[in-house]
Every structure is written in structure tokens, then in C-alpha cells.
Amino acid sequence: MERYFRQYGEVADVAIMRDKHSNKSRGFAFVTFRERTRQGVEALHKMLLQPARPHILLGRDIEIRVSDGSKPPDSFLDKNRSRQNSRS
């Protein structure tokens, strides 16, 4: 997922939401970009929310929405960074 969204900007975080009992994906995720300028955010919104063609990831059409700003507690990139740091 991170690789797909990197084409739109620098990805700061990916949080794939999983069922806490089965650990299966719940079918949605949060992707956070590092872009902070108003112009950059507007460009991201245009590319992601008004694409020339549908977003397709692993053969599935995906719907992109803007988050309300809350960050899920278990992000994918944070976990990977923690593992990498503990190996150092």
C-alpha cells in the first residue's frame, strides 16, 4: 500500500485496520502524507480525490476519503521502524 501511494507524495505512515480477534484486514486503512503546505495538500486532494482514472490496488478499486484527522494507534510504518531500530 505504501508503494502505491508514494507516487503521490512522501508517505509518513500507513495504518491498516485489522480485526482485533482474527487479525484480518477490516478493508480500510489510513495513509498519512508528510506534505504540510496548503498548496501541496490541495494538490494531493486533487490527485487523490479527483483522479483521471480509478485507484486500483491489488486488482481492487479503492475509495479515497479525507480523514477527520485522528490517528489510529497501531500504524504499519511505526511498527516496522520499531523493529528496525531494535535490530540496530
C-alpha positions in Angstrom: 0.0 0.0 0.0 2.8 2.4 0.8 4.4 1.8 -2.5 1.2 2.7 -4.4 0.7 5.9 -2.5 4.3 7.0 -2.8 3.6 8.1 -6.4 1.5 10.9 -4.9 4.0 12.2 -2.3 6.1 11.2 0.7 4.2 8.8 2.9 4.7 9.3 6.6 2.5 6.5 7.8 0.2 3.6 6.8 -2.2 2.1 9.3 -4.1 -0.9 8.0 -7.1 -1.5 10.3 -7.4 -5.1 11.5 -10.0 -7.1 13.4 -8.6 -7.4 17.0 -9.7 -11.1 17.3 -8.8 -12.6 13.9 -6.1 -10.0 12.8 -7.7 -10.0 9.3 -7.9 -6.7 7.5 -11.1 -4.8 8.1 -10.9 -3.5 4.5 -9.7 0.0 5.1 -6.5 1.9 6.1 -5.2 5.3 6.9 -2.4 6.8 4.8 -0.7 9.9 6.1 1.5 12.1 3.8 4.2 14.4 5.0 3.0 17.3 2.9 2.2 20.3 5.1 1.9 23.3 2.7 -1.6 24.4 1.7 -0.7 24.2 -1.9 0.8 20.7 -1.5 -2.2 19.5 0.4 -4.6 20.9 -2.3 -2.6 19.2 -5.0 -2.8 15.9 -3.1 -6.5 16.2 -2.7 -7.0 16.9 -6.4 -4.8 13.9 -7.4 -6.3 11.5 -4.9 -10.0 12.6 -4.7 -10.5 13.6 -8.4 -8.3 11.1 -10.3 -8.3 10.8 -14.1 -8.9 7.1 -13.6 -10.0 4.9 -10.6 -7.4 3.9 -8.0 -6.8 0.2 -8.2 -4.7 -1.6 -5.6 -4.1 -5.4 -5.9 -6.8 -5.7 -8.5 -9.4 -3.9 -6.3 -11.0 -0.5 -6.8 -10.2 1.6 -3.8 -12.1 4.6 -2.5 -10.1 7.5 -1.1 -11.6 9.8 1.5 -10.1 12.6 3.7 -9.7 11.6 7.3 -11.1 13.6 10.2 -7.5 13.9 11.5 -7.5 11.3 14.2 -4.6 8.8 14.0 -5.1 5.1 14.7 -2.9 3.8 17.5 -1.3 0.9 15.5 0.3 2.1 12.4 2.2 -0.1 10.0 5.2 2.1 9.5 5.7 2.8 13.2 5.8 -1.0 13.9 8.3 -1.5 11.1 10.5 1.3 12.3 10.4 -0.1 15.9 11.5 -3.5 14.6 14.3 -1.9 12.6 15.5 0.2 15.5 15.5 -2.8 17.9 17.8 -4.7 15.4 20.3 -1.9 15.3 
